[in-house]
């Protein structure tokens, strides 16, 4: 594996970890991070790409998105609200600028990804 592919694979694994954490912590979105991971895996490893897409639990989030190519407005609003609330609480109460910076970057990445996903139109 080339160094560039290793970087993409590492980023993909990082985003998978964030996606898994997002299942349990309402401030982190799950599907956008899993989609980012899938995108990274597509550039690094067909094996990791297939593993994530076929995963018994995580693959469901991705397949739901792939079928409709959008997420419902309600889910988008809930995701944005929980990210904003978590960001606000962390930035307000945490004194470490390092933690604040990391949380702000991750949160803003999550917001950017959520906003980039199309909203499901009602029939």
Secondary structure, DSSP 8 states (H G I E B T S, - for coil): --HHHHHHHHHHHHHHHHHHHHHH-TTS-SHHHHHHHHHHHHTT-HHHHHHHHH-TTHHHHHHHHHHHSSB-HHHHHHHHHHHHHHHHHHHHH---HHHHHHHHHHHHHHHHHHHHS-B----
